[in-house]
Amino acid sequence: MKSILNFFKNNLKTLILSVIFAIIIWFAVSIQLFPNVHDHIDGITVTAEPTSYMQRENLQITDFKQDVSIQILGKRYVIGSLTAEDFTASLDLSGITSPGTHTVDVNVNMVQPNSDFQIISNNITASVEVERIISKEIALEVNTNSVNVEDGLQIQTDDITLSSASVLISGEQSLVNSVAKAVIEPIFDGVLTETTRINGTLAIYDADGTKIETNELEYQSDNYTVTIPVYRVKTLPLNISMNYPSNFNTFSIKYSIFPKEITIAAPADDMSIENLEKIDVGEIDLRDITYRDLQNSIRLPISLADGYKNLSGIGTAQVTFEDIDSYGRLEFPVSTENFMILNGDPSYDYSFVTSQIDVSAVGPSDIINNLSSDDILGTVNLLGTPAELGVKNVTVSIRVAGQNNTAWITGDYRIDIMIKEKLPEEEENE
C-alpha cells in the first residue's frame, strides 16, 4: 500500500493531465459520432397581446397557461447551455372574435437565431379564457335597517337623498351581469332625532341577495353621503263640512267618507302635528248636490299643509250618500210671487220682471212629488249691489219652505228685476 501511495504521489501531475486528455478525447469522439442531440426546455414564459379587434370589442383574456415546454435538436455543445430565457412564446389570438374558452396556437421563437439547433415541437396549443369587459350603471338603494330612530319618529325612505343616484360597475360581463342591486349601508351608531346627513359605504348583491365580494369588479365603494329624513307620524280621521239650506233637517241625509282616516307625517321638529285631531278635506254645499251626485259620489282632494306628507298615498276623499233609494229629482216651474228682495236701496223701487223660473228639486220622492210653487221661496239679497236704474239680472237663492225641509233646490238661478226711482209719497197716493 505504501508503494502504491508513493506511486500516486510521485505521478500526480501525470495522472491529472491524463484525465483531462481523456475527457477531451471523449468529447471530441462524441461530437464526431453524435453531432446532434435532443433536449427539452421547460418554463418558457407565454405572452398574450389582445388583437385590435379584441380591444374594440372589449374582449379580455382572463386565464391561460403561463408557460410551455418545447423539444429542441442541435449541437450538443450548444443546446447544453440553453435555458427558457433563450426563447419567446406568444399566443396567436387572431381567431378570437367572441367570449368563451378558446384553443389557440402558441408561437415559440429563439431570442437569438442560431443554426446549430432547431425547435422540433409541433402544434403547441393553449386553452384561453376570454371575457367581454362591460360597464353597467346601477341605481343606488339605501339600507336603513341598522339605523335607529327615537320613539314616535319614523324614517321616510321615499325622501332619502343620496350624494350619487347611481354607480358605474365595470368588469367581466358575467360578473357585471350578476350584480342585481347596489346598496349604500349608512354608518351611524347613534339614535336619529331629526333629519340627518351621514356617511355610507357601498355593497353589491346578486339576485339571491348574496353579497358579492370580489376584486375583479371596479366601482366606487365609499365616500357616499345619505340624508335620512325623520318625521313625526300620526293617523287622523278625515272630516268634511256640510252646508245645508236654512231650515233643512240635517238629520235626514246621511253620508260616509272613504277613507275614514289617513296617516300623515311632519318633520321631526314640527310639533304642530301633535295638536291635530282631524283633517278637513273640504266643504260641500247641499244646494250644489244633484241627484246624480247622490247616486254616485263626490270626490274631494286631500290637501295637507306644506312640509306634511300623506303616507297613506290616498289623494282623494270619496263622499258617498247613504239610503238614497227613496230619493228622486223633479223639475217644475216656480212663480216669483213668493220671492222677496232684501237690502235694496230705499231710494229706489224694486219689482220682479221674471214671473216664473224652472227649478230642480232633490229629496225623498214622497216629498218632492207633492211640492208646488207655493212651497218654494226665493230671496234676492242686494247687499253690496249698487242700484242702477233699469232691468238688472241678479242671483236668487231658492229654498224649500215649511215642513218639506228634507228636500232642497239644486243649481244656481238668476232672475231679472226692475229698478226705478222711488216716487214722492203724494204721487204714489195719486
Number of C-alpha atoms within 10 A of each C-alpha: 6 6 8 9 10 11 11 12 11 11 11 12 10 10 13 11 10 12 11 11 12 12 11 12 11 12 14 13 12 13 14 10 9 11 13 17 16 16 15 16 18 12 14 20 17 19 16 15 13 17 17 11 14 20 13 9 15 17 24 20 20 11 12 18 12 14 15 20 15 18 14 16 18 20 17 19 14 14 20 12 8 14 13 19 12 14 20 17 21 19 22 19 20 13 12 19 13 15 18 13 15 15 16 18 17 22 16 21 14 15 12 8 11 10 8 13 18 17 18 13 13 12 9 14 15 18 15 20 14 21 21 19 20 17 16 15 14 17 13 17 18 19 12 16 8 11 16 16 16 13 10 11 20 21 21 18 14 9 11 17 15 20 12 12 11 15 17 12 21 18 20 22 18 12 18 20 16 14 19 15 16 22 19 22 22 23 15 15 9 10 11 20 18 19 17 11 17 14 17 21 17 19 18 21 16 16 11 8 11 11 14 15 10 8 8 11 17 14 16 13 14 13 11 17 19 21 16 24 21 25 25 23 23 17 17 15 14 19 17 17 11 11 14 15 19 12 14 21 14 14 7 12 15 11 12 14 18 14 14 12 17 21 15 20 23 23 21 21 12 13 11 10 16 11 7 11 12 14 18 14 18 16 12 16 12 17 20 15 17 20 18 11 14 21 16 13 17 17 17 16 12 17 15 15 7 7 10 17 18 17 15 13 10 14 13 15 23 17 20 18 17 12 12 17 10 9 17 21 19 15 13 12 12 22 17 20 14 13 16 15 15 11 11 18 17 10 11 15 15 22 13 18 15 15 12 14 13 11 18 18 26 24 25 20 16 11 17 23 15 9 17 13 16 14 16 22 20 21 16 19 16 16 10 9 11 9 18 12 13 12 15 15 12 14 16 20 17 22 22 25 19 12 12 19 18 20 27 28 24 20 15 13 14 13 17 17 19 17 20 16 15 14 12 8 8 7 8 8 7 5
